[in-house]
Amino acid sequence: EGEGSLWLGLSQERLLLLRPPLPPGGTAGAGAGPPARQGALLELGLPLAGDPAWCRARFHRRSKVLTVRMPLRV
């Protein structure tokens, strides 16, 4: 749908994908920080510790595929 239509949260242990709610009279992605977790589209526990500082994510609009790359911590 556009920039701000999804929110991706990553930690060493978890991946969280949300569709943030629209604030009253605002646009998607307008708030600071993560939205409420109640609207989670996907929540995954990672089997190995990742390094979110080096993570990259890209949403491909045409194929509607989200690609997330996160190297493992050594």
N, C-alpha and C positions, 0 to 999 in steps of 0.2 A: 504494500500500500504506500510505502514511502519511508523516509527517514524518521525514526522514532516510533515506528509501528511495532517493533519488538525490542525487548530489553534482555540482554545476555549478561548473566552474572557468573563469574568463575572464581573458584578458590582452589586450594591444593586438593581438596577432597570432593568437590561438588561442582556440577554445572546446572544452572537454573535459567530457563527460558520463559519469559513472561510477555504477555500482551498488556502493556500499561493502560490503565483506564484514562479516559480523557478527563482532564480537570474541567470543572464548570466554566464554560465560556473560553476554554483554552484549546491548545492543540496537543497532539501526542508528543511525548518526549519533553514537555515543557518543564516538568518538575525536576528538582535536583535529587540525585540518589535513587535507590531502587524503589519500585512501586511495591504495593502489598503483595505478598506471596499467594494470596488466595486465588488469583487468576493464573496460576502456573500452567503453562502449556506442556512443559517438560522439566522434570527434576531428576538428575542422575547422580548417583554416587560413583566416583571414579575409583577403579580398582587399584590404581597406582597413583602416587603423589605427582601432580603436575606442577608446572611453573607458570602461573598466570601472568607474570611480568613479561613473558615472551610469547604470549598467546596472540593469535591473529584470527579474526572471524570475518567472513564475507558472505553476504546474502546475494545469490544470483537470481535476479528478478525473473528472467525469462523461464528458467527451469524450476524456480521456487525451491531452491536447495540452499541450506545454510551449511557452510563449511567452516569448521572450527579446528584450528591447529594449535596444540599445546604440547610443548616438549616435556618429557618426564624429568623430574628432579633427580639429580645424581648425588 
